[in-house]
Amino acid sequence: MEQYKINTLCVQAGYKPKNGEPRVVPICQSTTYKYDSSATVGKLFDLEEEGFFYTRIANPTVDAVEKKIAALEGGIGAMCTSSGQAATLLSVLNICQSGDHLISSSAIYGGTMNLFTVTLKKLGIEVTLIHPDASDEEFQAAIQKNTKLLFVETLSNPSLVVADIERLALFAHRNGIPLFVDNTFATPINCQPIKFGADVVIHSTSKYLDGHAAALGGVIVDAGTFDWNSEKFLGLCTPDESYHGMIYTKAAGKAAFLMKARVQLMRDLGSTPSPNNAFLLNIGLETLHLRVPRHCENAKKVAEYLSKDERISWVNYPGLSGNYYEDLVKKYLPNGTSGVISFGIKGGREAAMRFMDRLKLAAIVVHVADARTGVLHPASTTHRQLTDEQLIKAGVTPDLIRMSVGIEDAEDIIDDIKQALA
Ligand SMILES: *Cc1c(COP(=O)(O)O)cnc(C)c1O
């Protein structure tokens, strides 16, 4: 499938029915698989033969979607999880344990921020937060002996910071650690971080990949490029006693990271996606290449409109010319950024809330990145515990509205904004 272009991969990668088999990826709604001999099942457990034995570890429907997403991102394989949060957690735990340290971009999704600074801390993993714009020297100063990875978002949620992936990958590799990239907002249609040196790519598939706000999910994609034979990554290159002494780098070669994540962490933690959700995700992926450009086209029109309206105090959309990240957008996101815009409205918090309540087409939702236009006022919802002063520190001004522009007609979306502003 690799020889095909990304539009074709969206539609067809991951599943090749044989003569007389279903044309559409079937939902294998079965936890278990039948075999004729115990010896065969033993071989499956020992990973000597390929096959399915229990859906917590692998399932044919999920497998087809994993192969498709790996093809879209240019990785050697992928593992789907029950949510984006689970994908982030499993990817980190795969190489970090109590006493370890990681460096993360400070411009990340709120849920990831909580996972890193609260829950990982409780597990004994320390996180240093650095803004992706910081110099190599600032990043270097954060490196410790026990630093295991660098984590960034291609296009951050909700602040829309664009990461200089190639520079950060070079920095990570100079220090013998991998670069993990959360590519949720950009999607492989707009950016493939592996091409710029990322070693592990993760997604919340609950956003554009599914695209319809129908199914929660996550995925970890392995680029297969990082050499895990290092004192830093003993869990990958020394025997795993919980898997009768398997050495992942020997057993799986380039796919060591992914194999460990699956047979060790998914086995033990069980954040498995349901076959039914994998089916829905696959249907979503079949139109990803059509939806993403439309989201971007519509968002750009809305951002351009907003930037000209004097009732709007500021607009942040990386796809808008003159944006702070214009140069990085040209390099990493030349075909579009995403459907997400943030903007401020004159009159602050009250005006923002009044404006949102008057929208008719755009709905107030906590979600982003699905087919329908949605808006959120973080200061009165997701960030409502914070004082105005704390809000500004967190980059969420009281007047900030986050709009996730959908794939409706752009004129209708703009007309809705016009009537609400009026
Ligand atoms: C939503 C989101 C997540 C978390 O994903 P869930 O599927 O909601 O668990 C992680 N990263 C980014 C960038 C997100 O937008």
The ligand as an ORCA input file, in Angstrom:
! r2SCAN-3c Opt
* xyz 0 1
  C      -8.300     15.521     23.031
  C      -6.840     15.465     23.039
  C      -6.140     14.481     23.764
  C      -6.848     13.480     24.644
  O      -7.600     12.604     23.888
  P      -8.936     11.867     24.395
  O      -9.288     11.024     23.233
  O      -9.933     12.908     24.743
  O      -8.536     11.048     25.593
  C      -4.769     14.465     23.667
  N      -4.099     15.369     22.927
  C      -4.737     16.332     22.226
  C      -3.952     17.313     21.423
  C      -6.119     16.414     22.264
  O      -6.750     17.388     21.572
*
